């Protein structure tokens, strides 16, 4: 039996949801072990899956700002776990909003406000939530129904996220590099850095990412076209993978774009300092020669985005391509 066949023939483990309304989270267990929490605290500008763990129980997400760990980076406080939002919706920046934004600047930013858990189906591993994308005056731009499907085997974990956005007013998505599905990772998954780097956010604000101790830092990106390292940034690909060794275990994380998403295949917004994101609306922010990306929704119109995150061992390209074939 081939390695690829073994990967997909493993028995799926039982999914259990545990609601903690006081803690404003839903705990997700796979095979009796905590996989992740869907968190919706009032003091965050969006909801997130945080923390996220491998099948063996190793944390892959950065701790900061919710639970800082020693020697972590403390840049980009809006990078929390796994999230979905965008940098330009009717001119509002949903991506960069956080507690760090000055009150005077808050009107420039949007907030994704949790409203309710719609349903839970442990047999399917399915959690459905409802949220509203609002401006500072609580005027709703978009309703979002997010469907998460959690799955796992003895050595693999997966998350499928489908976000259905319905316009409550005329809404324009203007091409922007800040999006769309984002994951901020533990230090082990960063690329070793030799110098401090500066990155601009959607508003042109400069964020400096300093050089830290590179011990244990060994992340390597690659995509379906065979491009490796930081060069995957801005490239279009059906999938991007990130592999690293943490605590003597090789871990591979993959973000797959769905063939029915707008502008498939998406652009990669993967950075060496620990941001792993895929953006279906980046356009010329990544490639000057790309066609303009501009999506306008009239009230009542919808748009759907679907992505899959895979967390496994030393996954090969052949194994990832097999997963991609089944993601239809």
N, C-alpha and C positions, 0 to 999 in steps of 0.2 A: 504494500500500500504506500502511495506517495505521501510526502510531507503535506502537500496541498490537500489531499483527500483526508488525511488525519485531522487537519485543522477544522474541516467542516463536518466531520462525522461525529465529533464529540457531542455528548449529551448536553442539552441546554439546561442550565440550572434554574431553580425556582426564584421568581422575583417577588419580593414583598415590599409594600409601602407602609411606612409608619408616619402618621400625621402628628406634628407637634405644632399646634396652632399658637401656643404661647411663645414658642421659639421661632415662629414664623418660618417653618420649613417642613418639607416632606423628605424623610429619610428613605433611601432606596437601597434595598439589600438584594444581593444576588448570591444564591447558594449559601445563605445564612451569614454572609459577610457584607459589611457596609461597602457600597460601591460609590455613592455620592449622595449629596443632599440638594434638593431643589429649594433654594432660599429666597425669601421675599421680604427682607427687613424693611421697615419704614425709613431707615436712614440711608438706603441705597437708591440710586437713580434708575435701577433696572433690577431684574431678577437674574439669578445665576445658578449654575450647578457648581457647588463648592463644598468641601474639597472633592477631588476625583481620585480614585485609587485603582491600582491594577488588580488582577485576579489574585495576586500573592499578597496584596495589602499595602503596597508601596504608594505613597502619595506622589502624584505627578504635577499637581498644581502648586503655584507659589502661595506662600502663606500671607504675605503682605497684601492689603492693609488690614485684613480681618484678624489674622493670627500670625503675626510676624515671626519668622524663624531666624536664627543667627546667620550672618553673612549673606542675607538676601539683598537684592536690589530693592530700593524704595521709590523708584520712578513710577510714573503713570499710575496713580492711585485708582483710576477707573478700570484697570485691568484686574478683574476678579473672576477666577474660575473659568467657566465656559459660558459665554453670553452671546446675544444676538441683538444688534442695533446698527445704526448708520449715522454718518457724519453730516449729511445734508438732506433734511426733509423739510421742504418749505423754508429753507435757509437756516433751520435749527440744527444744532449739533447734538445728537443723542449719544454719540460714541464717547466723547471726551468728558461728559458731565460726571461730576463727583463732588464729594465734600470739600475738595480743594479749590473749587471755583469760587471766586470772590462774589459776594452778594450782588455787587453792582453789575457783574457780568452775567448773572444767571439768566436774564431774559434772552440771551443768545443761545440757550441750551434747552433741549427737550428731555422729558422724563418718561420712562416706561413704568406705569403705575399698575401694580398687581391689584386685581379685583377678586378673583376667586379660583378655586380648584373646580374645574368643570366635572371631571370624572376620573376614576381610577379603575384599571382593569389588570390586576396582577397576572392573570393567566396569559395575557398578551404582553405584559410588561409595559403597559401603556398608561401614561399620565397626561391629562389634558388640562391646560390652564387658560385663563382669560385675563388680558391686560389692556390698558389704554395708553397710547402714545400721546402725551399732552405737552402743551406749552406751559410757561410759568403761571399763566392765569387759569390753568386747568381746562383749557379749551382742547377738546379731543381732535387730533388729526387722524388717528388710525385706531381701529380695534384690532387686537391680535389674539387669535386662537392658536396656541402653541401645543403641538402634540409631540410628546417624547415617547420613544419606544426603547426600553432598556433590555439588554440581553447579555448573556454570558455563558461561558463554559468553564471548564477547569482552568484554562490558561488564556482566556480571551474575554474582553469586555467590549460592548458596542453601545453607542447612543445614536439614535436617529432623531433629528429634530425637524419638524415641519411647522413653519410659521405661515399662517394665512392672515394677511393684512387686508382689512376692509376700510376704505376711505370714508371718513365722516364729513369731510369737506374736500374741496379740490386739493390734491396733494401731489407735489412734484419731488421726485428723487433725482437729484443732480449729481453727476459723477463725482466721486470723492474717494480718496484712498482709505478713509477710516470706516472699515466695515469688513465683513458683514456678520460672519460667525467668527468669534474670537476666543482664544484659549491662552491664558498666561501660565507659564510652566515653572516648575522647580528648577533650581540652579543647574542640576545635572544636565538638563536638556538645552542649556544655552550653548552657543559656540564660544570657545575660548577667545577672549578679547585681549589685544595688545595695546590699545589706546582708547581714550574716552571718545565717544561719538555723540553728535547732536542730531536730534530728529525734530522736524516740525510737525505740529498737529494741524488739524483742519483749519484753524484760525491763524496759522503762521506763528504760533507760540513755540519757542524753542525749548526742547527738553534735553538736558544733557544726561547721557547714560555713562557713568564712570567705569573705569577699569577696577575690577575686584580680584580677589584671590581666585585663580583659575583651577584650584585643586578640585578634582572630581567633575569639572565642567567639560563635557565631551560630546555635545549634541551635533548631529550631522543631518542636514536636510537633503532630500532628493525628491524628484517628481517623476511622473510617468514617462517623460521624455528623456530621462537619464541625466538631467541637470542636477548638480549637487551644490551643497553649501549655500552661502548667502545669495548665489546667483539665481536661486528659484524665485526671489522677490520680483514681483511685477510680471512674471511669466504666467501664461495661461496653461492650465493642465487639469485633467479630470481628477487627479489626486496629488497630494503632497504628503510625504512621510517624514517623520523626524525620529531618529534613533539615538539612544544613549545608553550607557551602562550606569545603573544606580544600585548601590549596595550589592555589587557582584551579580546583578541581573540585567541582561540586555532587554530594553523596553523599546517598542516601536509604537508611535502614535501616528495615525493617519487621518486626514480630513479629506473626504470624498465629496465632490460636487455632483448634484443630481442632473441627469441629462435634460430634464424638463425645466431646469432653472433658467431665468433670463440670462442671456449672454454666455451660455455654456460653451466651452469650459471657462470657469472663473479665473480671475487673476489671484495670484498668491500675495498675501500681505504678511509674509513670514520673516521675522527679524531674529537676528542672532542673539539678542539680549533676552529672549524668552517669550516674545509675542508670536503666536502661531495662529494666523487668521487667513480666511479665504473670502474673497470679495467678488460678488457677481455684478457690482455696479461701479467698479473702479475706472474703467475706460482709459481716457487719456492721462489720468493721474499716474498710471503705470506705464503706458505706452503712447507716446506722442502721435504715433501713426494709427492708433485705434480709432474706430468710429465713435462719434459722440454718444454718450449714454445719458439719456434723459427719459424718465418714465413719468407720465402724468396720469393720475387716477381721478376720475370724477366721483362725486359722492355715491356710495354704494358699490363701486367697482372694487375688485379684489386682485391681489397678486400673491403668489405662493412661492416660498423658498424652502428647499429641503436639502439637508446635509447629513452625512454619516461620519461619526468619529469612531475609530477602531483603536483599541489599546491591547497590544499583544506582545509577544516576545520578539525574537529576531526574524521578523516577517520579511520574506523575499518579495521581489517585484511580481513574481508569478502568483504568489498568494494574494497580494494586494489586488492584482488585476482580476483574479477570480472573484474577490469580494465586490469589486467594481461592476463586474458583469451581472451580478445578482442584485445590484442596487438600481432597480428600474422603477 
